[in-house]
Amino acid sequence: MARLLVGLVAVAVAFYVYALVDCILFARTRVRGLPKVAWVFIVLLFPVVGGILWFLIGRGRKSSKRQVQYRTVGPDDDPEFLGALRADPVSEAQLRELEQQFAENDDPDKRTDNGRTER
């Protein structure tokens, strides 16, 4: 009889430790019924009964629906960003005109003695 009692106590302690660790490490978003902290206190205060209640009521199951996982996309992998680059409003003719204006402004022949350009 003593061996049976020692065996039951060992099983109860193992179940208690497993339920407590599972309750502490379980994702907060999947806990049902009560807040996670309340479940930890229930498992601590009522070792076997609290563990059974945790597994039957508090521990939520994984959703059978496929959850959408979002990931960050870099700009070089984003088709919208790349499309916006292709639709650049500045044309080649406008670029050449701007380069010519900058070249005229930077022409050293048009500079005066004090370093300012003539206009």
Salt bridges, closest charged atoms under 4 A:
ASP22 OD2 - ARG59 NE 2.68
